């Protein structure tokens, strides 16, 4: 078991949950707030974590599927009431993102909007954010090593809080925690990981290290996701998917693109509640078609990493993969209606991921992408 130190401290190994007490001790955390959601709380994986953690912690398990400003404030109130000195985040991207926002408000004055990237919030986030230890129970978001947290504010905007100070101090990535993840969530979160690797690689920012990681992560995700969905008890495959997810998170430094600017905007819709990974899977082929003329030699390099023939149509290959995984084929299948699309376009244009797409779509081009994803 070799620790990885890239952006933060990472342990990627079966059974590393047992390192949680020592990890908290290194950070000087004695009264952590344990943040999760109600679905994760009633799993064997969560019981293992609580058992490793022992007594003396507070528990917040009311994380919504898309974290909200109200939930962050409720968890922060509990953090202060119980005199907590750190946060342990357990779950997928939602509990981990919420934990980052709690750690921020534990030492910074509200409102959260003050710290959003598009509101020039980066300069307001100091280094004294409360320490966070993240234990992902899905292989998808990469939030355990990401510098961002996406929070839906009371006014309906879904904004990104982004700073190197928000990266968890430790990420304990134990693939055993994903063994009980059902096939539907394995597919959706795995496609989220694949989308992260592809979008970060396509970002026009110059970061050769992130590019190399993104290519390897895309290959691992594409080659292993079907096996993970078919046989969730295969620990080797689960570790490959957790590695791909981690790699996607390590590449966030390059920025994402139009898939995420749209999925962030759609994810702010209150009804229906839309799963982030499923949105990314559906949007990815349409965005890849829109980006093709701006990608240079990057599509052939992705195909090589994914062990696909050089003449493969990349968007069509993603569509076919979605079909084999049982991912819905269109936004319409999720309950998205056409009257929701103009708001999604406005949100995408204002999103921080818009700037790092290979080209910056205008409102009409975003609408064309959404129209294609509605078919």
N, C-alpha and C positions, 0 to 999 in steps of 0.2 A: 504494500500500500504506500504509494509515493504521493505526497502532497503536491498539488499544482498551484503555482503562484503566478497568475496572470490576471491582472485587474484586482483580484482578491484572493483569499485563501480557499482552496477547493479540495475536497476529498471526494473521489469518485470510486466507490467500492461497495460490494455487498456487505452489509452488517455495520456500516459506518455510523448508523444511528447511535450505537453504543458510545461513540465519542462525544456525544452532546454535553454531558456534565463537564468533562475536561475542557471542552471548547468554551463553554460559558465561563468557566474558571479563568481561562486565559484572558477573557475580556473583562473580568471583574464583575460579572453579572450574577447577582444572588437572588433577585426577585423578578424573574422574567414574566412578561405578558405573553401567553401562548395564544396565537391568533390562527384560527382555522375557519372552516364553514361547517354547517350541520351535517352535510353529506360525509365529509372526511371524518368528523368526530366519531361517527359510529362504525369505524372500520378497525380491523385488526392492526393495520399500520399505525393508526393514531394511538392505539393502546400501547404499542411498543414504544412510541415516543414519550407518552406520558409516564410510562414505567421507567424509562431511562432518565426522565427529568426529575422524578421524585416530587416531594412536597415543596411548598413554598412558592408556587407560581399562581398567577391569576389566569383565567381563561376567557377569551372572547371568541364565540363561535357563530356570530351573526353576520358573517361576511356575505354580501349578496353576490350573485353571479358576476355582475359588473360593479365593482366597488364604488360606493357613493360617498359624497362629502358627509352626509349624515352618519353613515356607518363609521367613517374615520373619526368623527368627533365623539361618537359614543365610545369607541375603543380607547381613544385618548383620555376621555374622562375616567374610564376604568384604570388605565395606566397610572394616572395621577392619584386616584383614590386609594389604590393599593400600593402606592409608593414603589412602583416598578422601576427597574434600572436598565432594562433591555427588552428586546422583543424576539420571540422564537416564532417564525412563520412556517406553517405546515399546510401544504396543499398545492394547488395549481397557481396560476398567475394571479388570481383574484386575492387570496389571502396574503400572498407575498407582496403584491402591490399595495394592498391596504396597510400591511405592516410597515412598509417604507414611509407611507404618509403619516402613520401614527408616530414613528420614530422622528419624523420631521417636526410635527406639531408638539412633540414632547419637549422640544427645546426652542421652538420658533413660534412667534405670535401668528394667529390666524389673521386673515382668511387664507385658505389653500390657494385661491386664484393668484395670490401675490407671488407664488413660487412656480407658476406654470411657465414653461419655456417660451411660449408665444407671447407671454406678458412680460418678457425680460426677467423672468424669475430666477434664472440661473445665478445671477449675481447676488441674490438675497439668501441663498442656501449656504450656511456656514458648515464648518467641519464638525461642529459639536452635535450632530444628529445622534440620537440614541443608537447603540449598537444593535444590529439585527443579525440573527443566525437563521438561514433559510434551509428548509428540508422539503424539497419538491416531492410530491406524490404523483405527479404526472410527468410525462416526457414530451414537453411541447413548448412552454412559454419562454424558457431561458431566463425568467425573471430573477432566479436565484443569483445570477451574476450580472444582471442588467442594471443600468444606472437610472432607469426610468420607472415611474409608477403612473398608470392611467386611472384617473378618478373622474366620475361623472358628478358635476357640480349641481347645486340646487336649480340653477337656471337652465339645466339640460345640456350644457356643453361638456364634452368628454375631453379633458385636457391632460397633457403629459407634464408631470413633475420630473425634471431631468437634471441630475448632477452626479458627479463621481462620488459625492458624499452619501448618496442614497444606495450605493452598491452594498449588499449585505457584507458584513465583515468576514463571515464564513458561509460557505455553501457545502452542506453535507448531502451529497448526491448518492443515495442508496437505492439501487435498482430494485431491491426487495420490496420497497415501499410501493412499487407500481404493479406488483404481481396480481393484485386483486382489481385492477382497473378494468372495467367492462370493455368489450370490443368497440362499442360506439364511441366512448371517450378516448380509447386508445387510438382510434382512427383520426378523430378530430384534433386531438392534441398533437399527434404525430405529424399531421399535415401542417399544423401551426409551425412546428420545428422546421419542416421542409421549406415552408414559405419564408421563414426568417433567413435561412441560409441562402436561398435563391435571391431574395430582395437585397440583402446586404452585399452579396457579390455583385449585383447589378448596379448598386449605388455608384455614382460617378466620383465619389471621393477617393483619393489615392491612399490606400492602406494595404500594402502587399501581404502583411501578416494576417490581417483579417480576411483577405481574399483566399489565402491558402486554407485557413480554418473553415471558411464558408464552403469551399469546394468539397473538402473532406466530409463536412457535416451533411451536405446535400446528398452525397453518395451514400453515406451510412443510413440516412433517413429513407431514401428511395428504395434501397436494397433490403431493408429490414422491416418496414412498416407493415407489409402484408403478413409476414410471419408473426409479428407481435399481435396483430388482430386475430389471426387464426388460432394461435397458441400462446395465450398470455402467461402461461406458467413457465415458459422457456426463459430462464434467467439470462442466458447469453444474449438473446435477442432484446430483452428488456434493457440490458446494459448498453447495447448498441444504440437503442433509441434514446436512452438518457444521455449518452455521449453526444448524439446528434443535437439534442435539445440544448445541452450545455454549450456546444459549439455555436449554435445560432445566437445564444445570449452573449457569448464572448465577442461576436461580430457586430453587435448593435452600435459599436463606436462609429461605424461607417454610415449609420443611418439606414432607414428602411425605404419604402416607396409607396406607390399608389395603392397597392393592395391594402396596406395598413392605414393610409390616410382615409380610405373608404370604409374599412372595417371598424376603425375607431368611431367614425361618424355614425355608421349604422348601429354600432354597439351602444350608442347613447339613447336609442329609441327605447321607450319604456314598455311598450307593448306592440309586438311580441318581444320578449327578452331573447336576444340572439347570442349564440355561442361564438366567441371570438375565433377559435380554430376552425369551426365550420364555415364561417364567413370567409376566412382567408383561403380555404380550400376551393370554395366556389368562385371567388374573385380572381384567383391566381391565373387561370388560363386566359381570361379576357384581358387582364393587365399584360400578360406576356405577349399577347398578340399586338397590343398597342405599343409596347416597348421595343418590338423586334427591330425596327429601323434604327434604333438608337443604341443598340447593345454591342455593336462591333463584333469582336470574335468571342464574346462571352457565352453565347448559347452553345456553340460547339464544345467549349471547355466544360460547361455544365453537363452536356450529354456524355462526355468522356468520363467525368467523375461519377456519373450515375450508371455507367457501364451500358449505355445505349448507343445504337448505331449512329454514325455521324449524320445520316440523312433523316433521322427521326424528327418529326414535328414536335417540338417541346411542349407547346400548349396542349396539343392533342394527347400527348403521353400523360400529362397531368390530369386531363379530363378522364382518360381511360383508368388511371389509378383511382381517382375519386369513385368511379363506377364500381370498381372491384372492391373498394372498401365500404361501399354502401353509403357514401356521402351524398346528400341530396344534390340534384343536378342544377338547381337554380335557386336564386333568392326567393322567387315566388313560392317555392316549396317550404320555405321557412316562415311564410306569412308576411313577407315584405310586399307592400302594395305600391303602385306607381305614384300615389300622392306623397309617399315618403321620400322619393328620390331627389326632388329639389333640395330638401333640407340636408340630405346626405352629401350632395355636391357642395353645398355651402360649407358644411363641416370639413369636407376633404380639402377644400381650397385653403382653409385656415389651419389645417393640421400640420404639426411639425415634420411629419414624414413626407409631406408634399415636396419639400425642397430637395430631397435626395433621391427622387425617382430619376431614371435616366433622362427623361424630359419632364417638364412641368405642364401637365394637362391643363387646359382651360375648362371652363364650365361645360362647354359643349362636348369636349372629349371625355370628361368624366361621365357625362350623361350617356355617351355612346358605350363606355365600358359597363355601366350599370344596366343599360338596355340589353347588352349581350349576356350579362349574368342573370337576367330575368327570364331568358328563353328556356 
